[in-house]
Amino acid sequence: MSDLKGLARAAQIYRGRHERAKEIKAGGGKVAGYFCCYPPLELMTSLDYMPLRILGDMNEPLTEADTYLPTAMCCFYRSVLDTAMKGRFDFIDAFIGAHACDGAERVSYIWKSYLKSPCSFYLDVPHTNHAASIELFKKQLMYLGEELEKTAGKKANREMLKQAVALHNKQRSLVRRLYSLNKGDPPLMSGSEILQVLIAIMCIPAVEGNALLEEVIEEVKVRAGGPKQRKGRILVWGSLIDDIALTGLIEDCGLNIVIDDTAIGTRSFWVDVDETEDPFDGLAIRYLDKVVCPRTFRDTKQTRMEDLDNRFGYLKKMVKEWNVNGVYFNIIRNCDIHGYEIPELRDYLEGIGLPVLVIEQDYSTTALEPLRTRFQAFAENIG
């Protein structure tokens, strides 16, 4: 364990994302790697697995994945498989894939077939939030729990699950407090700092993550020399961002990232699990219905504007609370679920007076620099 605290500790964990997990493994603990926002962290924690968010590497050239995946597929999941084929995740005890999208589904099956983690489970996530879908998803979560118990060598009872729910709800509350620090002008944290903190807490046990969040919040509230006041206060929407090379480029161009709606950001932490009598009910409702992502289809409303408000109204609230005056759509190339949303969401946001910048990027740090002029022009046009 490091003696560093707060932001310095978060930056250290961000740079060595798997080091704490490997320490836990070496000490006899167990690690469960998972895809996207849908495998319930509470199940893993209740069985004493350390949940580890599986990410790719924007700095690593793809040399293995194209043997198994077409180049027309999502660049992020090609990178995930590529790094996995190179042994980056050989230390995990359980792998939990998920049908977050077609790319995640394909990689989940390939992982199970070729990488041979001690426990491999594909979580079939329904694409609608109807009552029947939630019931099906609840059964899937129960199957997942049974499989994890086999590798854990223990069973999770209802009380253990409820304690894990409370622990992770506390973490979500702390993350919301973290983002609230950016409601003022200037914001108290940069987008790059928030990204480092969020990735850090996805790579350490929840108890340690909560302590880290509390340290960061207290540090940032009293420090001097935070982000400068800038004309552009932007919301980032779309495919995940897991490297500060991209957020740093955006901020270097004169923009403050004050809030986001991405899978590494608010989408993973914004809503709690209800503390239901049967914890699986609360888990199923939270992860399938409450997590808002384009991959889940919701019933269409009577008029187009009612439908847009139903799908995107939460973003309008974010815009107001964080005083946003511009939106950047971050689209990883071949990310279909976000790409299909662009026309309607752009119309909706431009309809409330917000300028929108759409960029499709290749999930590679070597491809970022040519984007600089586009962000600079966007910054100049805001305000």
Buried (B, 14 or more C-beta within 10 A) or exposed (E): EEEEBBBEBBBBBBEEBBBBBEEBBEEEBBBBBBBBBBBBBBBBBBBBBBBBBBBBBBEBEBEBBEEBBEEEBBBBBBBBBBBBBBEBBEBBBBBBBBBBBBBBBBBBEBBBEEBEBEBBBBBBBBEBBBEEBBEBBBEBBEEBBEBBBEBBEEEBEEEBBBBBBEBBBBBBBBBBBBBBBBEEEBBBBBBBBBBBBBBBBBBBBBEBBBBBBBBBBEBBEEEEEBBEEBBBBBBBBBBBBBBBBBBBBBBEBBBBBBBBBBBBBBBBBBBBBBEBEEBBBBBBBBBBBBBBBBBBEEEEEEEEEEBBBEBBEBBBEBBEBBBBBBBBBBBBBBBBBBBEBBEBBBEBBEEEEBBBBBBBBBBBBEEBEEBEEBBBEBBEEBE
